[in-house]
Amino acid sequence: MLLLAFSLSAACTGSGEPADPTTPRETATIAETPAPTATPVSLTPGPTETAPPGKEVEFQLTGGYPSRITNDLYIAFSGGKGQDYVTNIDVRVTKSTGEVITDTLQPIRGEEIIIHNAKGENRVEITVSFVTGGTFKIKDQIVKVP
């Protein structure tokens, strides 16, 4: 992104006269920026937060549903007292293989995500944002898919 900004802002600053061949030229050096380090994946659940009173929401997490053959992990929004206050639901699944899948659910009762090929123990993290401005990580647990 930074390189794109520099290339767009670069402009010719020469005087229009031919360069003197006896004048030494400066050589440009391009420094490589290190690749961003990936956040290490962990299958260990962390702490969760409790939604404010009256804004509780529920989720259904089921391993092996709807298909045991494709080793599915089923995540669904079940609603709750606070469902009308929810603006955003972020879901992050860390599979037993280390693969991380992120997705969002709409705050509609019955909205679902199905993760295929999730055999083994998978870490499911669900973060909910409310219209009142709070964001809470309300689920962080291991779901086993047979």
Secondary structure, 3 states (H helix, E strand, C coil): CHHHHHHHHCCCCCCCCCCCCCCCCCCCCCCCCCCCCCCCCCCCCCCCCCCCCCCCCEEEEEECCCCCCCCCEEEEEEECCCHHHEEEEEEEEECCCCCEEEEEECCCCCCEEEECCCCEEEEEEEEEEECCCCEEEEEEEEEEEC
